[in-house]
């Protein structure tokens, strides 16, 4: 059991290290977005892909290690595995710390990704609205009925720029 725990510790530590890289990447994406640096943003999005692949590989390795961990009675969760550890408090505390670090990191990354995606969608919406008004024809367009379409007011972003 001890060799499996050592291997699992290594895998979990590697997952946390990859998570920290993903967190730094999200920060870089956010900075590029705020600076309107599309080239850097695209490079950061591209740089994220290998980290996501690596995280998937580590997850597969973690599952494989857990399957080796007495397969017939393998614990379903890390919490159950920690509960099965010998009464050595130092070992349990080390595992609980590892579990909490991983949970906190990946929960934070999930929230940051959600916030960054919402920011990008919000910016895209404003840009599309502004560009839509710029492309409005100078003469009225007519519907199938022959009636002129109502002219839309200028976007607030364009009105402020005028």
SESEVO-551148 format. One record per atom (N, C-alpha, C): atom name; x, y, z. Coordinates in pm, 1 decimal, always signed. Each point is the difference from the previous one (the first is absolute). Layout:
<nodes>
name; px; py; pz
CA; X; Y; Z .
...
</nodes>
This chain:
<nodes>
name; px; py; pz
N; +82.9; -119.6; +0.0 .
CA; -82.9; +119.6; +0.0 .
C; +87.2; +125.8; +0.0 .
N; +113.3; -6.1; +65.5 .
CA; +84.9; +117.7; +13.1 .
C; +55.8; +45.9; -134.0 .
N; +37.0; -93.5; -88.9 .
CA; +52.2; +41.1; -130.4 .
C; -109.2; +66.9; -83.7 .
N; -124.6; -47.8; +14.1 .
CA; -111.6; +62.5; -71.3 .
C; -23.0; +141.8; +52.3 .
N; +10.9; +14.2; +131.8 .
CA; -19.2; +133.5; +58.5 .
C; +109.5; +94.9; -45.5 .
N; +122.1; -48.6; -7.5 .
CA; +110.3; +83.8; -45.9 .
C; -22.8; +41.3; -145.4 .
N; -41.0; -96.2; -83.0 .
CA; -26.5; +31.3; -140.4 .
C; -118.5; +95.9; -13.3 .
N; -103.6; -23.5; +77.8 .
CA; -117.5; +87.5; -3.9 .
C; +35.2; +140.2; +48.2 .
N; +83.6; +10.2; +102.2 .
CA; +45.2; +130.8; +47.2 .
C; +71.0; +75.1; -112.3 .
N; +86.5; -70.7; -72.0 .
CA; +71.0; +62.4; -112.3 .
C; -95.2; +49.0; -107.1 .
N; -98.6; -82.7; -33.8 .
CA; -97.4; +38.9; -102.7 .
C; -79.8; +122.0; +45.3 .
N; -47.5; -1.7; +124.4 .
CA; -79.1; +113.7; +50.0 .
C; +83.2; +127.3; +5.7 .
N; +125.8; -11.5; +40.2 .
CA; +87.3; +117.9; +0.8 .
C; +22.6; +52.9; -141.8 .
N; +13.9; -91.2; -97.3 .
CA; +15.2; +43.4; -139.2 .
C; -127.5; +67.4; -49.8 .
N; -116.3; -53.8; +38.0 .
CA; -126.6; +62.7; -39.8 .
C; -10.9; +141.1; +57.5 .
N; +43.3; +16.5; +123.1 .
CA; -3.4; +133.0; +62.4 .
C; +96.2; +93.8; -72.8 .
N; +116.9; -48.8; -36.3 .
CA; +95.9; +83.7; -73.8 .
C; -57.9; +41.8; -135.1 .
N; -66.0; -92.5; -69.7 .
CA; -64.2; +34.0; -127.3 .
C; -112.0; +100.3; +23.9 .
N; -75.4; -19.5; +106.6 .
CA; -106.7; +94.3; +34.2 .
C; +54.0; +139.5; +24.0 .
N; +115.2; +9.5; +64.6 .
CA; +61.1; +131.6; +23.1 .
C; +41.2; +64.3; -132.4 .
N; +50.1; -81.1; -93.5 .
CA; +33.7; +52.9; -132.6 .
C; -126.7; +47.3; -72.9 .
N; -106.6; -76.6; +11.4 .
CA; -126.4; +41.3; -62.0 .
C; -50.8; +130.1; +62.1 .
N; +18.3; +15.5; +129.3 .
CA; -41.6; +123.8; +67.0 .
C; +81.8; +118.7; -50.2 .
N; +131.0; -19.4; -14.2 .
CA; +84.2; +107.4; -54.0 .
C; -41.2; +33.3; -143.8 .
N; -34.0; -103.2; -76.8 .
CA; -43.3; +20.8; -137.7 .
C; -129.9; +81.1; -4.4 .
N; -93.6; -30.7; +89.0 .
CA; -124.4; +77.3; +4.1 .
C; +27.3; +146.2; +34.6 .
N; +92.5; +22.6; +92.6 .
CA; +38.0; +138.2; +33.8 .
C; +58.0; +71.1; -122.2 .
N; +84.1; -69.1; -73.9 .
CA; +59.8; +59.7; -120.4 .
C; -107.3; +28.4; -105.0 .
N; -96.3; -90.6; -14.6 .
CA; -109.9; +24.1; -94.0 .
C; -80.4; +123.5; +41.5 .
N; -27.8; +10.7; +128.1 .
CA; -77.0; +114.6; +49.5 .
C; +75.2; +130.4; -24.9 .
N; +131.9; +0.7; +27.2 .
CA; +80.3; +120.9; -23.6 .
C; -0.1; +36.1; -148.4 .
N; +13.3; -99.6; -85.9 .
CA; -0.4; +26.2; -144.6 .
C; -135.0; +54.3; -44.3 .
N; -106.0; -52.7; +55.4 .
CA; -134.4; +46.6; -35.8 .
C; -20.9; +144.1; +44.2 .
N; +40.6; +31.3; +120.4 .
CA; -14.6; +136.3; +51.9 .
C; +84.8; +97.8; -80.6 .
N; +116.6; -44.5; -45.5 .
CA; +89.2; +85.8; -78.4 .
C; -38.8; +2.6; -148.0 .
N; -105.2; -72.5; -38.3 .
CA; -43.7; -9.8; -139.2 .
C; +111.8; -52.4; -88.7 .
N; +79.5; -91.9; +52.5 .
CA; +110.9; -60.6; -73.3 .
C; -45.9; -136.9; -50.7 .
N; -62.5; +0.0; -116.9 .
CA; -59.6; -121.1; -55.3 .
C; +105.6; -104.3; -33.0 .
N; +114.5; +42.1; -48.3 .
CA; +106.0; -94.6; -35.4 .
C; +45.0; -77.0; +124.2 .
N; +27.7; +72.6; +107.2 .
CA; +40.8; -65.8; +124.2 .
C; -111.7; -88.0; +54.2 .
N; -123.5; +46.0; -7.7 .
CA; -113.1; -79.6; +45.7 .
C; -6.2; -132.9; -74.5 .
N; +12.0; +4.0; -131.8 .
CA; -4.2; -122.9; -78.9 .
C; +118.6; -91.5; +31.5 .
N; +116.8; +59.5; +22.0 .
CA; +116.5; -80.5; +36.5 .
C; -19.7; -67.4; +135.4 .
N; -59.4; +72.0; +94.3 .
CA; -25.2; -57.4; +132.7 .
C; -105.4; -110.1; -6.5 .
N; -101.3; +19.2; -82.5 .
CA; -102.4; -104.3; -16.4 .
C; +64.1; -124.8; -60.2 .
N; +87.6; +19.6; -97.2 .
CA; +69.7; -112.3; -62.1 .
C; +94.9; -67.2; +99.6 .
N; +65.8; +78.9; +84.2 .
CA; +93.9; -54.0; +98.8 .
C; -71.7; -81.3; +107.4 .
N; -127.4; +22.9; +16.1 .
CA; -79.7; -70.4; +101.6 .
C; -25.4; -146.0; -38.7 .
N; -8.2; -26.5; -128.8 .
CA; -36.3; -134.5; -47.3 .
C; +93.7; -109.8; +50.3 .
N; +133.0; +16.3; -6.9 .
CA; +87.0; -107.1; +51.5 .
C; -19.8; -25.6; +149.9 .
N; -28.9; +105.7; +75.7 .
CA; -23.0; -18.3; +143.0 .
C; -127.6; -79.9; +23.8 .
N; -102.8; +25.4; -79.2 .
CA; -124.4; -75.8; +14.2 .
C; +20.7; -146.5; -38.4 .
N; +77.5; -23.6; -105.6 .
CA; +31.3; -138.4; -38.1 .
C; +77.3; -69.9; +111.1 .
N; +97.1; +69.9; +56.3 .
CA; +81.1; -57.8; +109.4 .
C; -87.9; -31.9; +119.7 .
N; -93.0; +87.5; +31.7 .
CA; -90.4; -24.4; +111.7 .
C; -85.5; -124.5; -26.6 .
N; -45.4; -17.0; -122.7 .
CA; -75.8; -119.8; -36.7 .
C; +84.4; -126.3; +14.9 .
N; +126.2; +6.7; -40.5 .
CA; +90.0; -115.0; +13.5 .
C; +22.1; -34.9; +147.2 .
N; +18.1; +103.1; +81.8 .
CA; +20.5; -23.8; +142.8 .
C; -125.5; -59.5; +63.5 .
N; -115.1; +44.6; -44.4 .
CA; -124.6; -54.6; +53.7 .
C; -12.4; -147.9; -35.9 .
N; +36.6; -35.8; -123.2 .
CA; -1.3; -140.7; -40.2 .
C; +97.5; -81.6; +85.8 .
N; +114.9; +57.6; +26.9 .
CA; +100.0; -68.3; +83.1 .
C; -52.1; -15.9; +142.7 .
N; -64.9; +102.8; +51.4 .
CA; -55.6; -6.5; +135.8 .
C; -103.0; -111.3; +10.8 .
N; -87.6; -10.8; -99.4 .
CA; -101.4; -105.0; -0.8 .
C; +66.6; -137.0; -5.5 .
N; +104.8; -13.6; -81.1 .
CA; +71.2; -127.8; -10.3 .
C; +64.7; -38.2; +133.0 .
N; +57.9; +97.5; +68.7 .
CA; +61.0; -27.5; +130.5 .
C; -107.6; -42.7; +98.9 .
N; -113.8; +67.5; -1.1 .
CA; -107.8; -36.7; +92.1 .
C; -52.2; -140.4; -28.1 .
N; -0.3; -41.2; -126.2 .
CA; -44.7; -135.4; -33.6 .
C; +96.1; -104.6; +54.9 .
N; +128.4; +34.5; +12.8 .
CA; +98.7; -91.8; +56.3 .
C; -10.9; -8.4; +151.5 .
N; -63.7; +96.8; +59.6 .
CA; -11.4; +13.3; +144.5 .
C; -108.1; -96.5; +49.5 .
N; +38.1; -126.4; +17.9 .
CA; -92.6; -104.0; +43.3 .
C; -132.1; +11.8; -75.7 .
N; -1.1; -35.0; -129.1 .
CA; -115.3; +23.3; -87.6 .
C; -135.3; -45.1; +55.1 .
N; -4.2; -109.3; +73.8 .
CA; -129.6; -49.7; +47.1 .
C; -62.8; +92.9; +103.4 .
N; +81.8; +67.8; +76.5 .
CA; -53.6; +86.7; +105.6 .
C; +53.9; +141.4; -13.0 .
N; +30.5; +42.9; -120.4 .
CA; +57.3; +132.9; -20.6 .
C; -98.5; +107.2; +45.6 .
N; +49.3; +97.8; +74.7 .
CA; -87.8; +109.7; +41.6 .
C; -44.7; +82.5; -120.5 .
N; -121.5; +50.4; +7.4 .
CA; -56.0; +76.3; -111.9 .
C; +50.3; +143.6; -2.2 .
N; +32.6; +54.7; +114.5 .
CA; +42.1; +139.8; +6.5 .
C; +130.2; +11.8; +79.1 .
N; +64.8; +112.6; -17.6 .
CA; +122.6; +26.4; +75.2 .
C; -31.2; +6.8; +149.3 .
N; -114.4; +54.2; +34.6 .
CA; -39.5; +8.0; +141.5 .
C; -8.7; -140.5; +60.5 .
N; -58.9; -95.3; -75.1 .
CA; -9.0; -137.6; +49.0 .
C; +138.8; -61.6; +12.9 .
N; +86.9; +31.4; -94.7 .
CA; +135.4; -52.7; +5.2 .
C; +73.1; +54.4; +122.5 .
N; -17.5; +127.9; +27.0 .
CA; +64.5; +60.8; +116.5 .
C; -51.7; -64.4; +127.9 .
N; -129.2; -30.0; +3.1 .
CA; -59.1; -63.3; +118.3 .
C; +57.5; -139.5; +23.5 .
N; +44.9; -68.3; -105.6 .
CA; +55.7; -134.6; +13.4 .
C; +147.4; -0.1; +39.2 .
N; +62.0; +117.9; +1.7 .
CA; +141.9; +7.2; +36.5 .
C; +17.6; -39.6; +146.1 .
N; +118.8; -51.0; +34.7 .
CA; +26.8; -30.5; +140.6 .
C; -17.0; +125.8; +85.8 .
N; -9.4; -20.5; +126.1 .
CA; -31.0; +109.4; +92.8 .
C; +108.7; +107.7; +8.3 .
N; +104.6; -11.0; -75.9 .
CA; +109.3; +97.5; +0.7 .
C; -54.5; +137.2; -41.9 .
N; -14.0; +88.5; +94.4 .
CA; -58.6; +132.4; -24.9 .
C; +79.3; +82.5; -100.7 .
N; +132.7; -10.1; +3.1 .
CA; +82.1; +79.3; -92.1 .
C; -30.2; -38.9; -144.3 .
N; -13.6; -131.4; -25.4 .
CA; -29.4; -47.4; -134.7 .
C; -139.3; +45.0; -43.7 .
N; -95.6; -12.2; +87.0 .
CA; -136.5; +42.8; -33.0 .
C; -5.2; +150.4; -26.3 .
N; +68.7; +76.4; +81.8 .
CA; +1.1; +145.3; -18.2 .
C; +65.8; +37.9; -133.0 .
N; +105.6; -69.1; -36.8 .
CA; +68.1; +26.8; -126.8 .
C; -96.2; -26.7; -116.0 .
N; -74.7; -109.8; +7.5 .
CA; -95.7; -33.1; -105.4 .
C; -117.1; +97.6; -2.0 .
N; -48.0; +38.6; +116.6 .
CA; -110.3; +98.2; +5.0 .
C; +44.7; +133.6; -58.4 .
N; +124.5; +37.7; +30.6 .
CA; +54.4; +124.3; -55.7 .
C; +8.7; -9.0; -152.0 .
N; +48.3; -113.1; -50.7 .
CA; +9.2; -21.3; -144.4 .
C; -138.6; +5.4; -63.8 .
N; -95.0; -64.8; +63.7 .
CA; -137.8; +0.4; -50.1 .
C; -56.1; +142.6; -2.9 .
N; +19.4; +74.0; +107.3 .
CA; -55.0; +135.8; +8.4 .
C; +67.8; +94.2; -99.5 .
N; +131.6; -12.4; -15.6 .
CA; +70.3; +83.1; -98.4 .
C; -54.6; -24.0; -139.6 .
N; -17.1; -125.9; -35.5 .
CA; -52.8; -33.4; -131.8 .
C; -141.8; +51.1; -19.5 .
N; -84.0; -23.2; +99.1 .
CA; -139.8; +44.7; -10.2 .
C; -7.8; +152.5; -11.7 .
N; +74.6; +70.1; +84.7 .
CA; -3.9; +146.9; -2.4 .
C; +50.9; +54.0; -133.4 .
N; +110.0; -55.9; -48.3 .
CA; +59.1; +46.4; -124.9 .
C; -95.7; -20.9; -117.2 .
N; -52.3; -120.4; -14.5 .
CA; -83.6; -28.1; -115.9 .
C; -137.2; +66.2; +10.7 .
N; -49.0; +23.0; +120.6 .
CA; -124.0; +77.1; +15.6 .
C; +23.2; +144.5; -42.9 .
N; +114.8; +55.5; +39.6 .
CA; +33.0; +137.7; -38.6 .
C; +16.0; +10.8; -151.6 .
N; +68.8; -97.1; -60.7 .
CA; +18.2; +1.5; -145.4 .
C; -135.1; -6.5; -69.9 .
N; -88.0; -85.4; +48.4 .
CA; -132.8; -12.7; -61.1 .
C; -73.7; +134.6; +4.6 .
N; +2.2; +65.7; +114.9 .
CA; -65.1; +130.3; +12.3 .
C; +64.3; +105.8; -88.1 .
N; +133.4; -0.4; -6.3 .
CA; +70.3; +97.1; -83.9 .
C; -30.3; -22.4; -147.8 .
N; -6.2; -126.2; -42.3 .
CA; -35.5; -29.1; -139.3 .
C; -140.3; +50.0; -31.7 .
N; -92.3; -25.4; +91.0 .
CA; -138.3; +44.8; -18.8 .
C; -5.0; +153.0; -10.8 .
N; +71.3; +68.6; +88.6 .
CA; +1.3; +146.5; -2.7 .
C; +65.3; +53.8; -127.0 .
N; +110.3; -62.0; -42.0 .
CA; +68.4; +44.5; -121.5 .
C; -89.1; -21.8; -122.2 .
N; -66.5; -114.4; -7.1 .
CA; -91.1; -25.4; -112.1 .
C; -115.8; +99.2; -1.1 .
N; -52.5; +32.7; +117.6 .
CA; -108.2; +98.9; +7.5 .
C; +49.7; +137.0; -46.6 .
N; +121.1; +36.8; +39.2 .
CA; +58.1; +127.5; -43.1 .
C; +16.4; +2.9; -151.5 .
N; +51.7; -110.1; -57.3 .
CA; +18.2; -4.8; -145.6 .
C; -134.3; +7.1; -72.5 .
N; -100.6; -69.5; +51.7 .
CA; -132.4; +5.7; -62.7 .
C; -58.5; +140.7; +8.9 .
N; +18.7; +65.4; +113.3 .
CA; -50.1; +136.0; +18.7 .
C; +68.8; +95.6; -97.8 .
N; +131.4; -9.5; -10.1 .
CA; +73.5; +86.1; -93.3 .
C; -41.1; -28.4; -144.5 .
N; -14.5; -127.1; -34.2 .
CA; -40.4; -36.0; -136.7 .
C; -137.6; +56.0; -31.6 .
N; -89.4; -3.1; +96.0 .
CA; -133.6; +55.0; -19.8 .
C; +6.4; +150.2; -28.1 .
N; +78.7; +71.5; +79.3 .
CA; +13.0; +145.1; -20.9 .
C; +65.9; +31.2; -134.6 .
N; +101.4; -77.5; -35.5 .
CA; +67.6; +22.9; -128.0 .
C; -95.3; -27.3; -115.3 .
N; -74.1; -110.2; +7.7 .
CA; -96.7; -31.8; -106.0 .
C; -107.1; +107.5; -12.2 .
N; -46.2; +49.5; +112.3 .
CA; -101.1; +106.3; -3.2 .
C; +57.5; +125.1; -66.5 .
N; +119.9; +38.8; +37.8 .
CA; +61.5; +119.6; -57.0 .
C; +25.4; -17.6; -149.1 .
N; +48.9; -116.0; -40.4 .
CA; +26.0; -23.1; -141.2 .
C; -129.6; -7.9; -80.3 .
N; -104.2; -52.8; +60.9 .
CA; -129.1; -6.4; -68.3 .
C; -52.0; +138.3; -35.3 .
N; +18.9; +94.9; +87.1 .
CA; -46.6; +136.1; -27.1 .
C; +88.0; +70.3; -102.2 .
N; +127.5; -35.9; -4.1 .
CA; +87.8; +59.9; -99.2 .
C; -35.8; -47.3; -140.5 .
N; -51.3; -120.7; -9.6 .
CA; -32.4; -57.4; -131.1 .
C; -142.5; +34.5; -45.3 .
N; -71.4; +79.9; +76.2 .
CA; -137.6; +36.2; -35.6 .
C; +0.0; +81.6; -129.2 .
N; -87.3; -31.7; -93.2 .
CA; -3.0; +73.5; -127.2 .
C; -45.2; +145.3; +19.8 .
N; +49.2; +87.5; -85.9 .
CA; -32.9; +142.0; +9.5 .
C; -142.4; +28.3; -48.0 .
N; -53.7; -85.6; -85.4 .
CA; -136.9; +18.5; -49.2 .
C; -89.6; -106.2; +62.8 .
N; -125.9; +30.1; +17.7 .
CA; -89.2; -97.8; +63.9 .
C; -16.6; -125.3; -86.2 .
N; -13.8; -110.8; +67.6 .
CA; -28.4; -126.1; -66.4 .
C; -149.5; -26.1; +10.5 .
N; -53.1; -75.7; -94.7 .
CA; -143.4; -26.9; -1.6 .
C; -24.1; -148.1; +21.3 .
N; -104.8; -27.1; +74.8 .
CA; -41.2; -138.9; +24.1 .
C; -75.8; -51.0; -120.6 .
N; -41.4; -126.1; +8.4 .
CA; -76.3; -60.4; -108.8 .
C; -131.1; +73.4; -25.3 .
N; -53.5; +65.5; +102.9 .
CA; -128.0; +69.7; -13.9 .
C; +15.5; +134.4; -69.9 .
N; +124.2; +46.5; -13.7 .
CA; +22.8; +129.9; -61.1 .
C; +16.4; +109.7; +102.9 .
N; -23.7; -30.7; +127.0 .
CA; +15.1; +100.4; +105.7 .
C; +147.9; +9.2; +39.3 .
N; +44.5; +119.5; +31.9 .
CA; +138.8; +20.3; +39.8 .
C; +22.7; -59.9; +138.5 .
N; +115.4; -62.8; +16.2 .
CA; +40.1; -49.3; +132.4 .
C; +26.4; +119.4; +90.0 .
N; -29.9; -16.7; +127.2 .
CA; +27.4; +106.6; +96.6 .
C; +151.2; +13.9; +16.4 .
N; +45.4; +123.1; +4.6 .
CA; +141.8; +25.7; +21.1 .
C; +32.6; -27.0; +147.3 .
N; +105.6; -73.6; +20.8 .
CA; +42.5; -27.4; +137.1 .
C; +84.9; +116.3; +49.3 .
N; -8.9; +30.2; +129.0 .
CA; +85.5; +106.0; +52.1 .
C; +144.3; -46.0; +3.9 .
N; +89.8; +92.5; -3.6 .
CA; +142.7; -31.4; +5.9 .
C; +32.2; -66.1; +132.9 .
N; +97.7; -85.6; -2.4 .
CA; +45.3; -65.0; +123.4 .
C; +55.5; +104.5; +94.4 .
N; -17.1; -25.0; +128.0 .
CA; +49.0; +93.4; +101.4 .
C; +150.4; +19.2; -12.3 .
N; +72.1; -105.1; -36.2 .
CA; +145.2; +10.7; -15.2 .
C; +34.6; +98.4; -112.3 .
N; -74.3; -5.3; -111.3 .
CA; +27.7; +89.2; -111.8 .
C; -46.0; +142.3; +33.3 .
N; -111.8; +14.3; +68.2 .
CA; -46.1; +134.2; +37.2 .
C; +100.5; +68.9; +89.2 .
N; +63.6; -74.1; +89.0 .
CA; +99.5; +61.0; +88.5 .
C; +124.0; +42.1; -78.1 .
N; +30.9; -70.1; -107.7 .
CA; +119.0; +30.1; -78.2 .
C; -22.7; +120.5; -93.2 .
N; -124.6; +30.5; -30.7 .
CA; -29.4; +107.3; -95.9 .
C; +21.5; +136.4; +58.3 .
</nodes>
